[in-house]
Amino acid sequence: MPNQYFKSLLPDLADNLPDLKISSEVRFNLSLEKLILLKKAGFTRLQAGIESLSAGLLKKMKKEVSAVQNIRFLKHAKMLNIYVDWNMLYAFPNDSEKDYADMYKILPFIYHLIPPVSQTPFVIQKFSPYFDFPDKFNIKNIIPFPVYKEFIPSSVNLNKIAYNFLGEFNTAWNKEATHYWKTLEKNGAHNILKTDNIISKVFNEVIAWQKAWHHKKPPKLELKSIGNNRYMLIDTRNIYENKDIRIIDSKKAIAATIDFSKTSKEKYLFKNEMEWAIKQKLILKVDSSVISIVTTNIETFKQLQGALNNFIKND
């Protein structure tokens, strides 16, 4: 979506066609302010190219986005009741067990956010860097998907018309460079994913996350204002011994909901509250950053931002 639409088209849609329900493909690094504009214009479903919540994998994919940004996008979408279609990639060239282990650690704590609609092994696609420059990624023996042979005449050169290809490369899922899709076809994904491999653990954790959203009441991690600078924190993620409902003060609410910059004064002012929020898994340590995963409505979010500014002014 062109950037100028946020200043022209979206406000016009909100003013003149208030009952629209629209879906669209968007960039995954949209700010909360831009997501609010999309919501007001009638966008209720977005397709975002998130593809991973692993900082290491995103770097290897050459994505211009961090794991923190992807998680924040999912949090903001949940706050606005916008459904997000996204896909989790695995078995990526030159990935490592650490890439998946880092992601595996945080998955149980974000069940309240929208899960991926699917999990897909990496595929080499024509015109991608992996197809055009396979040596850079240590990919060998690239061949078209075997399924093409089932409906395309043998006289046709598949290398010229195919779009999806297999290749041999090292991956944490299979440390020997093989055509892992052939292994999937031979043994079945169901049996392979019973192994103790870290990718299998991530895969099964995501399946559990998806199942949690099949219930009438998906998990919640939500903050609600109840007046007099007090807030109700609803947490139904079923982690540790956290109570489902807790009443907290404004300082804890700010620390648990607002992301502070790495070197901000806020971290000093809210040191104790941040330590509490981290212990309660309301804030997660991801890569070299920390991120709040507590959701709330926009009115309460802005209320907390205003309260934060007052704390800073009065310090």
Beta strands, then each sheet from edge to edge (+ up, - down):
strand 1: 22-26
strand 2: 43-48
strand 3: 83-85
strand 4: 87-90
strand 5: 118-121
strand 6: 124-125
strand 7: 140-144
strand 8: 164-171
strand 9: 174-178
strand 10: 221-227
strand 11: 230-235
strand 12: 245-249
strand 13: 283-286
strand 14: 289-292
strand 15: 295-296
sheet 1: 1+ 2+ 3+
sheet 2: 4+ 5+
sheet 3: 6+ 8- 7+
sheet 4: 6+ 8- 9+
sheet 5: 12+ 11- 10+ 15+
sheet 6: 13+ 14-
end
